[in-house]
Amino acid sequence: MRGGATVDDVSRTCARATCPQPADATLSYSYADKIVWVEPLILEAHPMVHDLCIEHAANVKVPRGWELRDLRRADGRVHELPQDATAGRVRFDLIGA
């Protein structure tokens, strides 16, 4: 989505089977670092990440020994990603996929 698209323009559904709810967050991961990120919904779909609805994003469970980093704001507003994130890119581990 280019040309000034916003998250409000995105119309994808939750990646969980049988969930018809609209996507609200994006889940990405790094096998190498054992980290899972839940972030505000990214504008463009990518096959290596998962779009989740509000309920499923709030209930993400990670394997023992992994870290969950929820980067969404408590007030629900979209925010800037932390400095370790590359603007416009999603973090994922192609080696571990």
C-alpha positions, 0 to 999 in steps of 0.5 A, spaced: 500 500 500 503 506 497 500 513 496 499 515 504 495 509 506 494 508 513 493 502 518 485 504 517 485 502 510 488 495 511 482 490 511 485 483 513 483 478 517 486 474 523 490 469 521 488 464 526 483 458 523 476 460 523 477 467 526 473 472 522 475 478 526 479 484 523 487 484 523 489 489 529 496 486 530 502 483 527 506 477 530 513 476 527 519 472 530 526 470 530 528 463 531 535 465 532 534 470 538 528 466 541 523 472 541 516 473 538 514 481 537 507 483 537 506 490 533 501 494 531 498 492 524 503 493 518 501 496 512 503 490 507 501 483 508 508 478 508 508 471 508 513 470 514 508 474 519 501 473 522 496 478 522 492 477 529 485 480 531 485 484 538 483 478 542 488 473 539 494 478 539 492 479 547 493 472 548 499 470 544 503 464 548 510 463 546 515 457 547 518 456 554 525 460 554 522 465 549 521 472 550 514 475 548 515 483 546 509 486 545 510 493 542 503 495 542 501 501 546 496 500 552 492 506 549 491 502 542 494 508 538 499 506 533 506 508 535 513 508 532 517 502 533 523 502 537 530 504 535 532 497 533 527 496 528 528 498 521 522 503 519 517 499 514 520 492 515 518 486 519 523 482 523 523 475 522 528 469 521 529 466 514 534 461 517 529 458 522 523 459 518 
